[in-house]
Amino acid sequence: MDSIAEVLAEVRKIEIRARGMVREEFGGEYHSSFKGQGIDFKDLREYVHGDEVRSIDWNTTARTGLPHVKQFVEERELTVYLAVDISASGDYGSIHHSKRRTAANACAVFAFSAAQNGDKIGLVLFSDRVEKVVPPRKGTAHCLRLLREILYHQPSSPGSDPSAALDFLLDRHHRHALLLLVSDFLCDDFSRPMKCAAKKHDLVAVQVTDPAESELPDAGRVRLRDPETGEGRIVNTSNPTVRTAYKLARERWQSQLESTFRRAGVDRIEISTDPAKSLAPALHAFFQRRHGAH
Protein backbone atom coordinates (compact mmCIF):
# COMPACT_ATOMS: atom_id res chain seq x y z
CA MET A 1 0.00 0.00 0.00
CA ASP A 2 1.42 3.39 -0.97
CA SER A 3 1.82 6.02 1.71
CA ILE A 4 -0.34 9.15 1.74
CA ALA A 5 2.68 11.16 0.58
CA GLU A 6 3.24 8.83 -2.39
CA VAL A 7 -0.43 8.98 -3.32
CA LEU A 8 -0.46 12.78 -3.27
CA ALA A 9 2.81 12.98 -5.24
CA GLU A 10 1.38 10.73 -7.97
CA VAL A 11 -1.82 12.78 -8.18
CA ARG A 12 0.24 15.97 -8.34
CA LYS A 13 2.27 14.67 -11.30
CA ILE A 14 -0.88 13.86 -13.25
CA GLU A 15 -2.47 17.18 -12.29
CA ILE A 16 0.49 19.24 -13.54
CA ARG A 17 0.63 17.42 -16.86
CA ALA A 18 -3.13 17.46 -17.44
CA ARG A 19 -3.61 21.13 -16.55
CA GLY A 20 -0.79 22.05 -18.91
CA MET A 21 -2.47 20.12 -21.73
CA VAL A 22 -5.83 21.76 -20.97
CA ARG A 23 -4.30 25.25 -20.87
CA GLU A 24 -2.23 24.87 -24.03
CA GLU A 25 -4.25 22.46 -26.17
CA PHE A 26 -7.57 21.00 -25.11
CA GLY A 27 -9.55 23.57 -23.10
CA GLY A 28 -10.95 25.26 -26.21
CA GLU A 29 -11.51 21.98 -28.04
CA TYR A 30 -13.52 20.63 -25.13
CA HIS A 31 -15.62 23.80 -25.00
CA SER A 32 -16.50 23.66 -28.70
CA SER A 33 -17.11 19.89 -28.76
CA PHE A 34 -19.54 19.41 -25.87
CA LYS A 35 -22.78 21.30 -25.43
CA GLY A 36 -25.00 21.87 -22.44
CA GLN A 37 -28.72 21.27 -22.10
CA GLY A 38 -29.80 23.63 -24.90
CA ILE A 39 -30.78 27.31 -24.91
CA ASP A 40 -32.48 29.46 -22.31
CA PHE A 41 -34.63 32.54 -22.80
CA LYS A 42 -32.75 35.67 -21.68
CA ASP A 43 -34.61 38.86 -22.60
CA LEU A 44 -36.74 40.81 -25.08
CA ARG A 45 -35.55 43.71 -27.23
CA GLU A 46 -36.93 45.77 -30.08
CA TYR A 47 -36.73 44.27 -33.54
CA VAL A 48 -33.98 45.66 -35.82
CA HIS A 49 -33.55 45.03 -39.53
CA GLY A 50 -31.92 41.66 -40.14
CA ASP A 51 -33.36 39.89 -37.07
CA GLU A 52 -34.86 36.45 -37.59
CA VAL A 53 -38.62 36.87 -38.10
CA ARG A 54 -39.26 33.58 -36.29
CA SER A 55 -37.84 35.09 -33.08
CA ILE A 56 -40.51 37.84 -32.91
CA ASP A 57 -42.57 37.73 -29.71
CA TRP A 58 -46.04 38.51 -31.01
CA ASN A 59 -47.67 39.02 -27.61
CA THR A 60 -45.19 41.74 -26.64
CA THR A 61 -45.39 43.24 -30.13
CA ALA A 62 -49.20 43.49 -29.91
CA ARG A 63 -49.07 44.96 -26.39
CA THR A 64 -46.45 47.64 -27.12
CA GLY A 65 -47.22 48.36 -30.74
CA LEU A 66 -43.52 47.83 -31.57
CA PRO A 67 -42.04 44.57 -32.85
CA HIS A 68 -39.92 42.76 -30.22
CA VAL A 69 -37.73 39.69 -30.55
CA LYS A 70 -36.75 37.06 -28.00
CA GLN A 71 -33.09 36.72 -27.06
CA PHE A 72 -31.66 33.37 -26.04
CA VAL A 73 -28.36 32.25 -24.55
CA GLU A 74 -26.81 28.82 -24.80
CA GLU A 75 -26.92 26.89 -21.56
CA ARG A 76 -23.29 25.84 -21.30
CA GLU A 77 -23.25 23.97 -18.01
CA LEU A 78 -22.86 20.26 -18.57
CA THR A 79 -22.65 17.32 -16.20
CA VAL A 80 -19.74 15.00 -16.96
CA TYR A 81 -19.44 11.48 -15.56
CA LEU A 82 -16.22 9.50 -15.62
CA ALA A 83 -17.18 5.80 -15.54
CA VAL A 84 -13.86 4.05 -14.95
CA ASP A 85 -13.09 0.33 -14.97
CA ILE A 86 -10.94 -0.60 -11.95
CA SER A 87 -11.06 -4.38 -12.45
CA ALA A 88 -7.92 -6.50 -12.04
CA SER A 89 -6.81 -6.23 -15.69
CA GLY A 90 -6.31 -2.49 -15.16
CA ASP A 91 -3.27 -3.20 -12.98
CA TYR A 92 -1.40 -4.60 -16.00
CA GLY A 93 1.25 -2.64 -17.88
CA SER A 94 3.98 -4.33 -19.91
CA ILE A 95 6.27 -1.32 -20.37
CA HIS A 96 5.91 1.36 -17.73
CA HIS A 97 2.53 2.60 -16.46
CA SER A 98 -0.46 0.40 -15.76
CA LYS A 99 -3.69 0.69 -17.69
CA ARG A 100 -5.29 2.28 -14.64
CA ARG A 101 -2.62 4.99 -14.47
CA THR A 102 -3.03 5.58 -18.22
CA ALA A 103 -6.79 5.88 -17.72
CA ALA A 104 -6.23 8.40 -14.92
CA ASN A 105 -4.16 10.59 -17.24
CA ALA A 106 -6.96 10.73 -19.82
CA CYS A 107 -9.61 11.32 -17.15
CA ALA A 108 -7.56 14.19 -15.75
CA VAL A 109 -7.56 16.03 -19.09
CA PHE A 110 -11.33 15.76 -19.37
CA ALA A 111 -11.90 16.60 -15.69
CA PHE A 112 -9.76 19.76 -15.72
CA SER A 113 -11.25 20.80 -19.08
CA ALA A 114 -14.71 20.44 -17.55
CA ALA A 115 -13.67 22.35 -14.43
CA GLN A 116 -12.25 25.19 -16.55
CA ASN A 117 -15.55 25.29 -18.45
CA GLY A 118 -17.61 25.49 -15.26
CA ASP A 119 -19.07 22.00 -15.67
CA LYS A 120 -19.79 19.50 -12.92
CA ILE A 121 -17.82 16.25 -12.86
CA GLY A 122 -18.89 13.00 -11.21
CA LEU A 123 -17.27 9.57 -10.94
CA VAL A 124 -18.46 5.98 -11.10
CA LEU A 125 -15.84 3.31 -10.44
CA PHE A 126 -16.83 -0.18 -11.51
CA SER A 127 -15.61 -3.76 -11.70
CA ASP A 128 -18.40 -6.25 -12.42
CA ARG A 129 -20.44 -4.06 -10.06
CA VAL A 130 -20.50 -0.40 -9.09
CA GLU A 131 -17.66 0.01 -6.59
CA LYS A 132 -17.86 3.72 -5.74
CA VAL A 133 -19.84 6.80 -6.75
CA VAL A 134 -18.73 10.40 -6.28
CA PRO A 135 -21.59 12.85 -7.07
CA PRO A 136 -20.91 15.63 -9.61
CA ARG A 137 -19.39 18.85 -8.33
CA LYS A 138 -17.40 21.72 -9.76
CA GLY A 139 -13.85 22.83 -9.11
CA THR A 140 -10.21 21.83 -9.19
CA ALA A 141 -10.18 20.40 -5.66
CA HIS A 142 -12.99 18.05 -6.68
CA CYS A 143 -10.97 16.94 -9.74
CA LEU A 144 -8.06 16.02 -7.48
CA ARG A 145 -10.32 13.91 -5.30
CA LEU A 146 -11.56 12.05 -8.39
CA LEU A 147 -7.99 11.34 -9.48
CA ARG A 148 -7.13 9.91 -6.07
CA GLU A 149 -10.14 7.60 -6.25
CA ILE A 150 -9.34 6.44 -9.80
CA LEU A 151 -5.75 5.62 -8.91
CA TYR A 152 -6.10 4.02 -5.50
CA HIS A 153 -9.60 2.75 -4.78
CA GLN A 154 -9.39 -1.00 -4.21
CA PRO A 155 -12.20 -2.98 -5.92
CA SER A 156 -14.10 -5.70 -4.09
CA SER A 157 -14.22 -7.87 -7.24
CA PRO A 158 -11.59 -8.63 -9.93
CA GLY A 159 -14.16 -8.92 -12.76
CA SER A 160 -15.31 -6.34 -15.29
CA ASP A 161 -18.77 -5.42 -16.60
CA PRO A 162 -19.43 -1.92 -18.03
CA SER A 163 -23.15 -2.74 -17.92
CA ALA A 164 -23.06 -2.18 -14.16
CA ALA A 165 -21.94 1.45 -14.54
CA LEU A 166 -24.19 2.16 -17.53
CA ASP A 167 -27.30 0.72 -15.86
CA PHE A 168 -26.54 2.71 -12.71
CA LEU A 169 -26.22 5.98 -14.64
CA LEU A 170 -29.33 5.31 -16.71
CA ASP A 171 -31.27 4.72 -13.52
CA ARG A 172 -29.88 7.60 -11.47
CA HIS A 173 -29.08 10.41 -13.92
CA HIS A 174 -32.02 11.44 -16.10
CA ARG A 175 -30.80 14.70 -17.64
CA HIS A 176 -28.49 14.75 -20.66
CA ALA A 177 -24.84 14.30 -19.64
CA LEU A 178 -21.45 13.51 -21.10
CA LEU A 179 -20.46 9.96 -20.13
CA LEU A 180 -16.86 8.84 -20.57
CA LEU A 181 -16.72 5.05 -20.32
CA VAL A 182 -13.07 4.17 -19.63
CA SER A 183 -12.06 0.49 -19.85
CA ASP A 184 -9.99 -2.08 -21.71
CA PHE A 185 -13.35 -3.73 -22.55
CA LEU A 186 -12.00 -7.23 -21.86
CA CYS A 187 -15.42 -8.34 -20.71
CA ASP A 188 -18.71 -9.89 -21.77
CA ASP A 189 -21.18 -8.17 -24.08
CA PHE A 190 -22.50 -4.83 -22.84
CA SER A 191 -24.10 -3.58 -26.07
CA ARG A 192 -27.69 -3.35 -24.75
CA PRO A 193 -27.11 -0.81 -21.95
CA MET A 194 -24.56 0.99 -24.13
CA LYS A 195 -27.16 1.58 -26.86
CA CYS A 196 -29.64 2.83 -24.26
CA ALA A 197 -27.07 5.16 -22.69
CA ALA A 198 -25.99 6.50 -26.09
CA LYS A 199 -29.59 7.46 -26.94
CA LYS A 200 -29.98 9.40 -23.70
CA HIS A 201 -26.50 10.82 -23.18
CA ASP A 202 -23.39 11.81 -25.09
CA LEU A 203 -21.41 8.59 -24.59
CA VAL A 204 -17.70 8.33 -25.43
CA ALA A 205 -15.77 5.05 -25.05
CA VAL A 206 -12.14 5.39 -23.99
CA GLN A 207 -10.35 2.10 -24.71
CA VAL A 208 -7.13 1.53 -22.75
CA THR A 209 -4.73 -0.85 -24.50
CA ASP A 210 -1.29 -2.34 -23.87
CA PRO A 211 1.09 -3.30 -26.71
CA ALA A 212 1.70 -6.78 -25.25
CA GLU A 213 -1.99 -7.58 -25.68
CA SER A 214 -1.85 -7.16 -29.47
CA GLU A 215 0.60 -9.97 -30.16
CA LEU A 216 2.59 -12.51 -28.21
CA PRO A 217 6.37 -12.12 -27.94
CA ASP A 218 8.67 -15.01 -28.90
CA ALA A 219 9.50 -15.96 -25.31
CA GLY A 220 9.28 -19.75 -25.24
CA ARG A 221 6.85 -21.59 -22.98
CA VAL A 222 5.16 -19.15 -20.61
CA ARG A 223 2.25 -19.39 -18.18
CA LEU A 224 -0.48 -16.85 -18.95
CA ARG A 225 -3.08 -16.02 -16.32
CA ASP A 226 -6.32 -14.06 -16.64
CA PRO A 227 -6.19 -11.56 -13.74
CA GLU A 228 -9.98 -11.33 -13.57
CA THR A 229 -10.91 -15.03 -13.61
CA GLY A 230 -7.66 -16.49 -12.26
CA GLU A 231 -7.61 -19.06 -15.06
CA GLY A 232 -4.18 -19.89 -16.51
CA ARG A 233 -2.54 -22.00 -19.19
CA ILE A 234 0.91 -22.81 -20.54
CA VAL A 235 1.50 -21.35 -24.01
CA ASN A 236 4.46 -22.00 -26.31
CA THR A 237 5.02 -18.49 -27.63
CA SER A 238 7.96 -19.66 -29.77
CA ASN A 239 5.51 -21.48 -32.02
CA PRO A 240 4.73 -19.10 -34.92
CA THR A 241 1.36 -20.77 -35.48
CA VAL A 242 0.36 -19.96 -31.90
CA ARG A 243 1.49 -16.34 -32.24
CA THR A 244 -0.33 -15.91 -35.55
CA ALA A 245 -3.54 -17.45 -34.20
CA TYR A 246 -3.40 -15.15 -31.15
CA LYS A 247 -2.82 -12.04 -33.27
CA LEU A 248 -5.69 -12.87 -35.62
CA ALA A 249 -8.03 -13.57 -32.71
CA ARG A 250 -7.14 -10.25 -31.12
CA GLU A 251 -7.71 -8.41 -34.40
CA ARG A 252 -11.13 -10.06 -34.81
CA TRP A 253 -12.06 -9.13 -31.25
CA GLN A 254 -10.96 -5.52 -31.80
CA SER A 255 -12.89 -5.29 -35.07
CA GLN A 256 -16.04 -6.61 -33.39
CA LEU A 257 -15.64 -4.15 -30.50
CA GLU A 258 -15.30 -1.19 -32.86
CA SER A 259 -18.32 -2.39 -34.84
CA THR A 260 -20.33 -2.53 -31.61
CA PHE A 261 -19.42 1.09 -30.86
CA ARG A 262 -20.30 2.23 -34.38
CA ARG A 263 -23.71 0.53 -34.33
CA ALA A 264 -24.51 2.28 -31.06
CA GLY A 265 -23.30 5.65 -32.39
CA VAL A 266 -20.55 5.83 -29.76
CA ASP A 267 -17.28 7.67 -30.36
CA ARG A 268 -14.12 5.77 -29.40
CA ILE A 269 -10.76 7.05 -28.17
CA GLU A 270 -7.88 4.58 -27.95
CA ILE A 271 -5.14 5.33 -25.45
CA SER A 272 -2.11 3.13 -24.80
CA THR A 273 0.19 2.36 -21.91
CA ASP A 274 3.03 2.59 -24.45
CA PRO A 275 4.88 5.86 -23.67
CA ALA A 276 5.78 6.12 -27.36
CA LYS A 277 2.08 6.64 -28.10
CA SER A 278 1.34 10.02 -26.56
CA LEU A 279 -2.10 10.83 -25.20
CA ALA A 280 -2.25 14.16 -27.04
CA PRO A 281 -2.54 12.82 -30.64
CA ALA A 282 -5.36 10.46 -29.64
CA LEU A 283 -7.30 13.33 -28.06
CA HIS A 284 -6.61 15.68 -30.98
CA ALA A 285 -7.90 13.08 -33.45
CA PHE A 286 -11.04 12.62 -31.35
CA PHE A 287 -11.81 16.36 -31.19
CA GLN A 288 -11.19 16.73 -34.92
CA ARG A 289 -13.73 13.96 -35.58
CA ARG A 290 -16.21 15.72 -33.30
CA HIS A 291 -15.74 19.01 -35.14
CA GLY A 292 -16.19 17.27 -38.47
CA ALA A 293 -19.37 15.58 -37.30
CA HIS A 294 -20.81 18.92 -36.23
N, C-alpha and C positions, 0 to 999 in steps of 0.2 A: 504494500500500500504506500503510495507516495505521501510525503509530508504535505502539510498545508502550504508551506513555502514553495515546494516544488509544483504544486497544483497552480498556485497563483502565478508563478514564473512562466509556466506553460501557457496559461490563459493570456498573460501579458504579451508574450511573443506573437500569438495569433492576433490579438487585438491590434498591435502596432502595424503588422503587415496588412491586415484587412482594412483598417481605417485609411492607410496610405492608398490602397487600391481604390477605395470608395472616393477619396478626395481627388485623386488624379485621373481615374478612369471610369468608374462605374456608377457614381452617384447620379449623374445626368441620364445615363442609359436606363437605370432603374426607374427614374421619375417618368421618362417618356414611354416606357414599356408597360407599366402597370397602372391601371386606372382604379379610381374609387367606386363608390356606389352609383354614380350618375351625375345629375346636375340638380342644383337647388335654386329656387326662385330667390332673387336678391332684392329687386326694386323695380319701380316704374319710372319712366322718363318720357318726355315728349318725343314724338316721332320726328326724325330728320330724314331728308332725302337719302335713299340708299339702304334704309333699314329693311329687314325682312318683313314683308306684309303679314306673314303667318304669325309673327310675334306681337301683333297689335292686340291690346287688351280692349275689347269692344265695350265692356261695361264701364270702364274708366273713361273711355273716349266719349260715350253717350252722356255720362254724368257731367263731364267738364266742357264738352263741346270742342275739345282739342284731341287729336289722335295721340295715344300713348302706347308705348311698347313695353313688354316685359323684359327685364334683364335677368340673366341666369349666370351662376358661377358653377364651375365644375367642383364637385365634392371630391377632394383629393384623398381624404383619409381612408386608408385601407387597413384591414386586419390581415396579418401574415402569420401563417402557422408553419413552423418547421417540424415535420414529422420524420423523426430520425431513427433508423434501425440500429439498435445496440446489441443485436444478437452476437453469438460467439464468433461468427465468421468475420465480424468487424475488427477483431483483435489481430487479424493477420496482415502482414506486410512483408513482402519478400526482399525489399531493398532497404528502405529506411523507415518511413512512417507507416503506421497501421492505417487500415481503411477508415477506422473511426476518427483518427486524427485528420486524415484527408477530408472526411466529411465535415469536421468541425471548421476547417479552413473555409470551405465553400459556404457553410451556414453563416460564418462570421461576416462575409462580404454582403450577403443578403440582409442580415440582421442590422448591420451598421448603415447600409443604404436605406433600409426602412426607417431606422431611427432618425437619420438625417432628413428624411422626407416627412417626418411627423407621424408615421404609421405605428400602429401597435403590433407587437410581435409576441406570439405564443409558442409553446413547445409541447410536442407529444413525443415521448420516447417509447419505442415499442420493441418487443421481441416477437414471440407468437401471441402476445397479449400486450395491452397497454401497461407500461411500467411506471410512467410518471407523466403528469400533466402540469405545465406551468401556464396559468392564464395570461392572455395578451396584456401587455403594458407598453408604455413608451419609454424611451430614454436609453442612454448609454449604459448606465449601471445595470439596467435590466438585461441588456445584451450580454454583459459580462457574466451575469448569473446563468443565462442560458448556455453559454460556452462551457462553464464549469460543469453543468449538468450533462451536456453532451459528451464531454471528455471522461468524466469520472463516475457517473452513476452506474452502479453494478446491477445488471439485470437478474431477475429471479429465475429466468428460463433461458437456455442456450438457443432455442429455436427462433425462427423468423416467419412472420406472417403480416405483410402490409395491410391485409384486410382488417386487422384489429384496429389499427390507427384510422383507416379510412371510415370504417363503420362508426367509430367513436365520434369523429368529426362530423359525419353526416347527421348523427343523432343529436349532437350537442351544439353545433354552430350552424344556424339557419341562414344568416345573411351571407352574401357573396364575399369570398375571401380568396387570398392567394395561398395555395397549399404547395409546399415544397416537400415532396416525398423522397427522402434520401436513403438509399439502400444499395446493396450489391444485387438484390433481387434473386438471390439463390434460395428460392422458396417455391412453394406450391402456387397454383394459379390464383390470382387475385383480380382477374379482369372484371368480374361483376361489380364489386364495390368501386373499382377504379372508374368504370364507365359512369356510374351514378355520381361519383364525386366530381368528375370532369364536366358533367352537365350543370352542376350547381355552382361549382367554384372554378377558379383559374388554377388548374392542377399542372404542376411541372415535376417530372421525374428526374432526379439526380442520381445517376448510376455510378457507383464507386467501383473501380476495377483495379486489379493488380496484374502486372505483366506475366507473372508466373502462372496465372490462371488461364492464359490464352493458349499456351503450349507447354508440354512437358520438356524439361531439360534432359540431356543424355547423361544420366547420373547413376546408371546401373539399377540394381534392385533396391527399391525404396518402399517404405511403409507409408501409405497415405491414409490420413484419418479425417473424417468429416467432423469439424469442431461442434456442429450443432446436433448431430445424431450420435456421435461417438463411434460410428461404424468405421472400420479400417480394412485395408487390404494391401497385400504385397504386389507391387507393379514393377515389371522390368522395363525401365525407361530407356534402356539401351536398344530395345527392339524398335526399329523404325516403324513397323506396322502398328505397334501400340501407340507410338507418338502421333502418327498420322490419324489413326482412328480417334484419339482424344481431341486433336485439333479440329477435325471435321465435326465432331459432336459438339464442341464448344461453339463453333461457327453457326451450326444449325440452331443451337439454343439461343444465341445472340440474335440471330435473324428473326426467330419466333418472338422474342421479347420485344424487339423494335416494331414488329408488325402489330403486336398487341397494343403498344402505345399509340401507333398511328390510327388503328381502328377506333380507339377511344378518343382521338383528338388531343392527345397529351404530348406536350413538348418534352424532349429528353436532352439532358446535359450529361455528358460522360466526363468524369474526372478520374485521374489515375494516381495511385500511390507512387508512381515512377517520377522522381524529381526532374527528369528530363522533359516530362510533359507538364508544362506550367499550367496553373489554374486559369491564368488570364486569357489565353487564346480560346479555351473552351467557353468561357463566359462571354467573350466578345462575339464568338460565332453564334451563340444563343441569342444575344440581344440583336444582332444583325438579322437573324431569322424573324424575330418578333417584329422588328421595324418593317421588314419586307411584307409580312403577313398583314400589317395594318396599313 
